[in-house]
Amino acid sequence: MNDEPSNTDAVRDHRRQWRDCLYVYPVLSRRAAGLSVGVNISPDKRCNFACLYCQVDRHLRRNLDFVDLDQLRDELNLVLAEAADGRIWRQPRFASAPETMRRINDIAFSGDGEPTASPLFDRAVKVAAEAKAAARLADVKIVVITNATCLASPQVARALPVLDANNGEIWAKLDAGTQQRLDEINRPRPAAALDKIVADIAAVAKDRPVVIQTLFFRIDGNEPGPEEIAAYTARLREILAAGGRIKLVQLHTIARSPLSPRATFLPDDRLDAIAAEVRAAVGQTPVETFGGADVPPQRV
């Protein structure tokens, strides 16, 4: 179990708002053990998943239908400059950050929707790569956190060479081993076939290792059953058997407030038990766990 490296307010604060920025939001990440510069190219809160555990209130929408790449560049330059020269650590939001976490780990495409669904995704990735290069941050990663439904899209195909050349990684969501569970917890709109999602992850992972992110939780108090865990581990083996490379499997549970009261966290011992089954199924592939907390629903 990977415990949170710090219990400070800075680590717990994951607001997707920083200053007057529209697209960029720095957060201290327990997974990264440092500063993650979030890139939200879905400020309109549109997403092709409606995950049961999601924190985003999609009833509160912004009327935005494009990504201003010049503004994105300016915002990235601002936060990278302030992080590099130390100004960001003097801000109240980050002042309690421990010294060990006062480093830039990554630029992460995530936010309020699926980043790869944007037709401008590849151009946004190029902006991030240019900002990283201008700040002389060659070791900083560009991480794409994706639900993997658009991995076969033209914009992702155009972005992959840029990611490969700039220390990029794909972190693919895989929350289900069966179509039924995918439909129940991720609720894709329009419908998405789990078989295709897994095949697309495998195809991308043939040319570069990917990170698999999976969230296990209780629905109406019920934990995922043994059949679902077995189906999930079979999907991981399917990716590996197809020649896909998995750098890491991250198993986590609810750590921040979901909108739905139906979704609650899985205790550490249950998450660890699932992790043991996953490790037995994937051999030498590393598996990490991140525990959570039972938190009341609140609107974000």
Salt bridges, closest charged atoms under 4 A:
ASP9 OD1 - ARG12 NH2 2.30
ASP13 OD2 - ARG15 NH2 2.58
ASP13 OD2 - ARG93 NE 3.58
ASP44 OD2 - ARG46 NH1 2.75
ASP57 OD1 - HIS59 ND1 3.06
ASP57 OD2 - ARG299 NH1 2.79
ASP70 OD1 - ARG73 NH1 3.30
GLU82 OE2 - ARG19 NH1 2.67
GLU82 OE2 - ARG87 NH1 3.76
ASP85 OD2 - ARG87 NE 2.78
ASP112 OD1 - ARG16 NH1 2.83
ASP122 OD2 - ARG158 NE 2.88
GLU130 OE1 - ARG73 NH2 3.22
ASP164 OD2 - ARG208 NH2 2.69
GLU169 OE2 - LYS141 NZ 3.50
GLU169 OE2 - LYS247 NZ 2.34
ASP175 OD2 - LYS173 NZ 3.71
ASP195 OD1 - ARG235 NH1 2.84
ASP200 OD2 - LYS196 NZ 2.64
ASP220 OD2 - ARG262 NH2 2.88
GLU223 OE2 - ARG218 NH2 3.35
GLU223 OE1 - ARG270 NE 2.69
GLU238 OE1 - ARG235 NH1 3.39
